[in-house]
Amino acid sequence: MNHLAEHGPTGSIPVASYARTSEDVRRRDGHGVRNQLRINERTAHEHGWTVVAVYSDNGRSASKAGEMRPGFDRLVADLARGHTADGQPIKGVVCTADDRLYRRAEDLARFFAALTAWPECLYLDPQGVRDPYSQEGLLEAVRALDAATTETRVRSRLSDWHWARAVDGVPHSGPRPFGWQEDRITLHADEAQLVEQAIIDRTGGKAVRSIARDWCDLGVSGTRGGRPNAQTVTQIMTAPRVCGYRANKGELLIVPETRQPVLGQWEPIVTPTQWHAVCETFSPGSLYLHRGSGAPRLTGRRTDPCLASGFSSVRGGAPRRRGMSRRVMRSEGAKQEKPLRLFLPFLRTMQHQRAAGRRSP
């Protein structure tokens, strides 16, 4: 049965809305889950669906084993019996993203088993409607789990304090970035002018090696005394901070409510349009967001490829990082396949049950 076709994109479906945040340390007012629930309401309304039940877990991690999530547990229980405690039918779930619901294979299995316990249930997020009964719907959920697992490994390297500062747009600690004063907010007039002109020249077709040579001829040195070269100049020009965007460990931070980049508290050198334009002149492997914040800034040091975090997204994995050994790539690939291996037995069980015409447990 084609559940998507039967209901249609504008069908009136009673759905449950779920929201979760990992922490609420700074403000302690639950604003994160409230924002997600508002987005869920808007998403459901756009599809003509109706939110009839709300579930949330504020300041609850989904990646830690043993972490209690009462809201998620109630959602799973209500989905399994097909209605809320007061008898309101539930025919689907709306959420801002898969990783709000699950970041562990065990929770993914629990959620899908409950969601498909009754026929014709659907899953909805801002990207659209998903059929959880189809193999593609299941595999898409597994891919989302894989991306969430990778993101968890990246975020585990950061303390809660550093992450909170990052999403608030606070400048990076450590040596000042080229182009800004020691406060990391006010522009360094001479250096900022060099960066702006370099971006203009590069988008105009000038070779980055020529730009680096020009800087050398002018006697330019980096904030830690190094001399310019093509790699470091590329990193300076393509760093999101030049247009005011905040990144952390090679990840461009996004405001959940607007899906727009987090703005830093510093003065930008160029506009976002100019930054995107100069980034398009380089191969992905050269970009700051590919190499991560471990890349050198006019220091002459070689960057350990393991420090470069690279791109990550729900729709695709990170490209190979320049200089990374094949052994490291194989090791990372093995880690990323773990959620799929854990979930395959559940996938096969569901497929066998559907083939036999029985309802999923």
C-alpha positions as a printed NumPy array, in Angstrom:
array([[  0.   ,   0.   ,   0.   ],
       [  1.279,   3.457,  -0.877],
       [  0.623,   5.353,   2.331],
       [  1.954,   8.635,   0.955],
       [ -0.354,   8.528,  -2.032],
       [ -3.367,   7.558,   0.035],
       [ -3.083,  10.423,   2.483],
       [ -1.616,  12.96 ,   0.093],
       [  0.447,  15.997,   1.12 ],
       [ -2.621,  17.905,   2.32 ],
       [ -4.46 ,  15.112,   4.148],
       [ -5.817,  15.883,   7.619],
       [ -3.733,  13.665,   9.899],
       [ -3.58 ,  13.857,  13.726],
       [  0.098,  13.827,  14.664],
       [  2.288,  13.988,  17.735],
       [  4.874,  16.78 ,  18.041],
       [  8.211,  16.004,  19.698],
       [ 11.053,  18.333,  20.744],
       [ 14.312,  17.809,  22.599],
       [ 17.391,  19.793,  23.61 ],
       [ 20.61 ,  18.358,  24.997],
       [ 21.17 ,  21.176,  27.465],
       [ 19.528,  24.275,  28.887],
       [ 22.39 ,  25.538,  31.008],
       [ 22.601,  29.209,  30.13 ],
       [ 18.974,  30.394,  30.308],
       [ 17.217,  27.419,  31.936],
       [ 13.861,  28.471,  30.52 ],
       [ 13.123,  25.753,  27.977],
       [ 13.323,  28.154,  25.028],
       [ 14.944,  25.487,  22.833],
       [ 12.077,  23.004,  23.033],
       [  9.53 ,  25.81 ,  22.674],
       [ 11.179,  26.953,  19.455],
       [ 11.205,  23.401,  18.082],
       [  7.533,  22.896,  18.963],
       [  6.642,  26.119,  17.144],
       [  8.507,  24.879,  14.078],
       [  6.623,  21.576,  14.342],
       [  3.299,  23.429,  14.432],
       [  4.25 ,  25.4  ,  11.348],
       [  5.434,  22.292,   9.491],
       [  2.231,  20.405,  10.324],
       [  0.093,  23.377,   9.288],
       [  1.897,  23.61 ,   5.936],
       [  0.825,  20.022,   5.208],
       [ -2.709,  20.48 ,   6.505],
       [ -2.033,  18.2  ,   9.459],
       [ -3.08 ,  18.743,  13.086],
       [ -0.877,  18.449,  16.175],
       [ -2.991,  16.687,  18.801],
       [ -0.298,  15.785,  21.356],
       [  2.986,  17.366,  22.438],
       [  5.998,  15.578,  23.928],
       [  9.303,  17.154,  24.946],
       [ 12.533,  16.48 ,  26.816],
       [ 14.384,  19.617,  27.905],
       [ 18.077,  19.313,  28.686],
       [ 18.129,  15.576,  27.899],
       [ 20.848,  13.891,  25.865],
       [ 19.861,  11.285,  23.3  ],
       [ 23.406,   9.979,  22.817],
       [ 24.151,   8.824,  26.374],
       [ 23.201,   5.281,  27.335],
       [ 20.896,   5.202,  30.343],
       [ 19.77 ,   8.822,  29.984],
       [ 16.098,   9.106,  30.962],
       [ 13.785,  10.772,  28.413],
       [ 10.243,  10.73 ,  29.821],
       [  8.79 ,  12.591,  26.858],
       [ 10.268,  10.161,  24.346],
       [  9.119,   7.18 ,  26.413],
       [  5.543,   8.528,  26.5  ],
       [  5.647,   9.168,  22.753],
       [  6.786,   5.608,  22.022],
       [  4.133,   4.148,  24.348],
       [  1.324,   6.22 ,  22.789],
       [  2.432,   5.386,  19.246],
       [  2.503,   1.677,  20.061],
       [ -1.125,   1.734,  21.239],
       [ -2.222,   4.144,  18.498],
       [ -3.615,   6.888,  20.729],
       [ -2.846,   9.15 ,  23.673],
       [ -3.813,   8.404,  27.258],
       [ -7.111,  10.268,  26.761],
       [ -7.956,   8.298,  23.608],
       [ -6.878,  10.8  ,  20.925],
       [ -5.728,   8.835,  17.824],
       [ -2.197,   9.461,  16.558],
       [ -1.362,   8.779,  12.908],
       [  2.141,  10.195,  12.718],
       [  4.952,  12.242,  14.232],
       [  6.323,  15.678,  13.363],
       [  9.793,  16.719,  14.494],
       [ 12.4  ,  19.286,  13.447],
       [ 14.995,  16.585,  12.698],
       [ 15.677,  12.879,  13.25 ],
       [ 18.451,  13.543,  15.756],
       [ 15.947,  15.168,  18.106],
       [ 14.259,  11.764,  18.39 ],
       [ 17.225,   9.397,  18.365],
       [ 20.998,   9.344,  18.351],
       [ 21.375,   5.679,  19.28 ],
       [ 20.427,   2.606,  17.244],
       [ 18.378,   1.213,  20.136],
       [ 16.16 ,   4.313,  20.244],
       [ 15.746,   4.299,  16.461],
       [ 14.524,   0.696,  16.636],
       [ 12.102,   1.536,  19.483],
       [ 10.715,   4.539,  17.633],
       [ 10.184,   2.809,  14.294],
       [  8.681,  -0.278,  15.913],
       [  6.131,   1.938,  17.701],
       [  5.496,   4.171,  14.675],
       [  4.771,   1.205,  12.399],
       [  2.786,  -0.781,  14.989],
       [ -0.36 ,   0.491,  13.262],
       [ -0.922,   0.919,   9.503],
       [ -0.734,   4.207,   7.617],
       [  1.354,   6.176,  10.12 ],
       [  3.737,   8.787,   8.71 ],
       [  6.747,  10.835,   9.771],
       [  7.069,  14.542,   8.954],
       [  9.919,  17.034,   9.289],
       [ 10.693,  20.349,   7.526],
       [ 12.135,  18.351,   4.601],
       [  8.803,  16.665,   3.922],
       [  6.835,  13.45 ,   4.48 ],
       [  8.517,  10.078,   4.958],
       [  6.928,   6.649,   4.622],
       [  8.341,   4.557,   7.52 ],
       [  7.009,   1.337,   5.977],
       [  9.172,   1.583,   2.866],
       [ 12.753,   0.383,   2.691],
       [ 13.88 ,   3.816,   1.518],
       [ 12.169,   5.413,   4.527],
       [ 14.001,   3.061,   6.847],
       [ 17.354,   3.576,   5.13 ],
       [ 16.923,   7.35 ,   5.265],
       [ 16.39 ,   7.074,   9.018],
       [ 19.552,   4.971,   9.316],
       [ 21.515,   7.561,   7.332],
       [ 20.253,  10.247,   9.703],
       [ 21.382,   8.097,  12.636],
       [ 24.813,   7.748,  11.033],
       [ 25.113,  11.528,  10.657],
       [ 23.952,  12.065,  14.244],
       [ 26.519,   9.554,  15.511],
       [ 29.274,  11.389,  13.638],
       [ 28.105,  14.738,  15.018],
       [ 28.067,  13.295,  18.533],
       [ 31.727,  12.321,  18.176],
       [ 32.588,  15.863,  17.065],
       [ 30.62 ,  17.554,  19.833],
       [ 32.047,  15.248,  22.474],
       [ 35.362,  17.034,  21.988],
       [ 33.807,  20.286,  23.169],
       [ 32.843,  21.239,  26.69 ],
       [ 29.348,  22.588,  27.264],
       [ 30.906,  25.968,  28.025],
       [ 32.715,  26.17 ,  24.684],
       [ 29.629,  25.059,  22.758],
       [ 27.407,  27.633,  24.485],
       [ 29.938,  30.377,  23.65 ],
       [ 30.033,  29.238,  20.039],
       [ 26.268,  29.335,  19.499],
       [ 26.166,  32.759,  21.178],
       [ 28.583,  34.065,  18.55 ],
       [ 31.452,  34.646,  20.987],
       [ 34.817,  34.845,  19.147],
       [ 37.277,  31.953,  19.279],
       [ 39.853,  31.87 ,  22.033],
       [ 43.561,  31.51 ,  21.371],
       [ 45.737,  33.692,  19.139],
       [ 43.833,  36.488,  17.421],
       [ 42.68 ,  35.775,  13.872],
       [ 44.375,  37.614,  11.033],
       [ 42.333,  40.732,  10.246],
       [ 41.181,  41.571,  13.77 ],
       [ 42.565,  43.301,  16.851],
       [ 43.409,  41.456,  20.072],
       [ 39.786,  41.756,  21.231],
       [ 38.874,  39.581,  18.188],
       [ 35.925,  41.9  ,  17.523],
       [ 37.419,  45.13 ,  16.164],
       [ 38.95 ,  45.043,  12.69 ],
       [ 42.685,  45.5  ,  12.239],
       [ 42.571,  48.177,   9.548],
       [ 45.638,  47.137,   7.519],
       [ 45.092,  43.38 ,   7.739],
       [ 41.357,  43.63 ,   7.06 ],
       [ 42.07 ,  45.685,   3.949],
       [ 44.512,  43.008,   2.759],
       [ 41.926,  40.273,   3.258],
       [ 39.166,  42.227,   1.521],
       [ 41.394,  43.019,  -1.465],
       [ 42.558,  39.403,  -1.645],
       [ 38.939,  38.206,  -1.809],
       [ 38.157,  40.742,  -4.537],
       [ 41.258,  39.715,  -6.504],
       [ 40.576,  36.014,  -6.123],
       [ 36.957,  36.258,  -7.284],
       [ 38.286,  38.307, -10.169],
       [ 40.477,  35.411, -11.272],
       [ 43.815,  36.069,  -9.597],
       [ 45.834,  33.034,  -8.506],
       [ 46.072,  32.559,  -4.763],
       [ 49.833,  31.978,  -5.035],
       [ 50.168,  35.42 ,  -6.58 ],
       [ 48.214,  36.911,  -3.695],
       [ 50.492,  35.14 ,  -1.21 ],
       [ 53.584,  36.46 ,  -3.028],
       [ 52.156,  39.98 ,  -2.928],
       [ 51.727,  39.693,   0.821],
       [ 55.304,  38.45 ,   1.17 ],
       [ 56.587,  41.388,  -0.896],
       [ 54.737,  43.748,   1.443],
       [ 56.435,  42.156,   4.454],
       [ 53.21 ,  40.727,   5.859],
       [ 53.511,  38.219,   8.681],
       [ 50.863,  36.259,  10.515],
       [ 49.587,  36.734,  14.037],
       [ 52.112,  34.131,  15.202],
       [ 55.006,  35.341,  13.089],
       [ 54.686,  33.046,  10.077],
       [ 55.062,  34.069,   6.43 ],
       [ 52.16 ,  33.859,   3.943],
       [ 51.729,  30.916,   1.595],
       [ 48.909,  29.798,  -0.678],
       [ 47.388,  27.437,   1.876],
       [ 47.206,  29.883,   4.758],
       [ 45.922,  32.71 ,   2.572],
       [ 43.214,  30.37 ,   1.273],
       [ 42.217,  29.487,   4.829],
       [ 42.001,  33.16 ,   5.806],
       [ 39.854,  34.093,   2.8  ],
       [ 37.446,  31.16 ,   3.129],
       [ 36.998,  31.262,   6.91 ],
       [ 33.304,  32.013,   7.663],
       [ 34.324,  34.675,  10.179],
       [ 35.32 ,  37.038,   7.335],
       [ 31.603,  37.612,   6.641],
       [ 30.517,  37.393,  10.291],
       [ 29.464,  33.721,  10.442],
       [ 30.373,  31.557,  13.455],
       [ 31.897,  28.144,  12.875],
       [ 33.296,  25.563,  15.268],
       [ 35.561,  22.602,  14.491],
       [ 34.83 ,  22.936,  10.784],
       [ 31.052,  23.12 ,  11.306],
       [ 29.018,  26.188,  10.322],
       [ 26.649,  26.783,  13.256],
       [ 22.961,  27.215,  12.403],
       [ 20.145,  28.95 ,  14.312],
       [ 17.485,  26.197,  14.715],
       [ 14.512,  28.566,  14.41 ],
       [ 15.597,  30.289,  11.191],
       [ 18.055,  27.716,   9.737],
       [ 20.383,  30.68 ,   9.121],
       [ 24.072,  30.787,  10.156],
       [ 24.894,  32.033,  13.656],
       [ 26.279,  35.571,  13.507],
       [ 29.431,  36.343,  15.459],
       [ 29.865,  39.374,  17.684],
       [ 32.769,  40.726,  15.623],
       [ 32.944,  43.16 ,  12.725],
       [ 32.855,  41.385,   9.336],
       [ 35.337,  42.151,   6.579],
       [ 33.136,  41.246,   3.59 ],
       [ 29.508,  40.335,   2.931],
       [ 28.19 ,  36.749,   2.957],
       [ 27.73 ,  37.022,  -0.813],
       [ 31.422,  37.836,  -1.255],
       [ 32.42 ,  34.986,   1.05 ],
       [ 30.31 ,  32.453,  -0.873],
       [ 31.763,  33.768,  -4.141],
       [ 35.381,  33.343,  -3.069],
       [ 34.68 ,  29.874,  -1.635],
       [ 33.312,  28.798,  -5.012],
       [ 36.698,  29.515,  -6.615],
       [ 38.367,  26.722,  -4.62 ],
       [ 38.002,  22.967,  -4.567],
       [ 36.137,  21.668,  -1.473],
       [ 39.323,  20.184,  -0.028],
       [ 40.958,  23.605,   0.22 ],
       [ 38.168,  25.376,   2.089],
       [ 38.395,  26.358,   5.744],
       [ 35.19 ,  24.447,   6.483],
       [ 36.712,  21.308,   4.998],
       [ 40.036,  21.477,   6.798],
       [ 38.523,  22.703,  10.073],
       [ 39.798,  25.155,  12.637],
       [ 42.976,  23.121,  13.162],
       [ 44.41 ,  24.556,   9.924],
       [ 47.399,  26.881,  10.363],
       [ 47.098,  30.652,  10.018],
       [ 50.347,  31.986,   8.527],
       [ 52.47 ,  29.803,  10.782],
       [ 54.228,  27.58 ,   8.287],
       [ 53.204,  24.52 ,  10.336],
       [ 51.713,  21.487,   8.658],
       [ 48.295,  20.549,   9.961],
       [ 47.707,  17.06 ,  11.29 ],
       [ 44.912,  15.794,   9.007],
       [ 43.244,  14.111,  11.982],
       [ 42.61 ,  17.566,  13.476],
       [ 40.602,  18.704,  10.453],
       [ 36.964,  17.895,  11.118],
       [ 35.613,  18.318,   7.595],
       [ 32.039,  18.731,   6.379],
       [ 29.177,  16.631,   7.755],
       [ 25.519,  16.648,   6.817],
       [ 22.436,  14.469,   6.948],
       [ 22.375,  14.079,   3.168],
       [ 26.012,  13.135,   2.629],
       [ 29.313,  12.26 ,   4.266],
       [ 32.556,  14.161,   4.393],
       [ 34.863,  14.118,   1.379],
       [ 38.325,  12.733,   1.835],
       [ 40.583,  15.228,   3.575],
       [ 43.797,  16.213,   1.888],
       [ 46.728,  14.272,   3.318],
       [ 44.585,  11.723,   5.154],
       [ 45.807,   8.176,   4.897],
       [ 43.586,   5.454,   3.491],
       [ 43.931,   3.57 ,   6.773],
       [ 42.346,   6.511,   8.622],
       [ 39.555,   6.673,   6.032],
       [ 38.87 ,   2.934,   6.441],
       [ 38.803,   3.323,  10.212],
       [ 36.312,   6.194,  10.021],
       [ 34.181,   4.285,   7.537],
       [ 34.001,   1.318,   9.891],
       [ 32.803,   3.561,  12.723],
       [ 30.125,   5.127,  10.546],
       [ 28.776,   1.736,   9.468],
       [ 28.137,   0.618,  13.06 ],
       [ 24.598,   2.088,  13.362],
       [ 23.624,   0.394,  10.093],
       [ 24.916,  -2.976,  11.287],
       [ 23.021,  -2.606,  14.567],
       [ 19.798,  -1.694,  12.804],
       [ 19.845,  -4.29 ,  10.01 ],
       [ 18.343,  -7.126,  12.131],
       [ 15.397,  -4.898,  12.995],
       [ 15.034,  -3.904,   9.33 ],
       [ 14.952,  -7.54 ,   8.24 ],
       [ 12.39 ,  -8.405,  10.931],
       [ 10.054,  -5.658,   9.752],
       [ 10.418,  -6.721,   6.133],
       [  9.61 , -10.352,   6.994],
       [  6.573,  -9.31 ,   9.019],
       [  5.225,  -7.144,   6.207],
       [  5.796,  -9.968,   3.709],
       [  3.871, -12.332,   5.955],
       [  1.017,  -9.842,   6.245],
       [  1.346,  -9.454,   9.996],
       [  1.306,  -6.17 ,  11.869],
       [  4.682,  -4.996,  13.181],
       [  5.155,  -5.394,  16.956]])
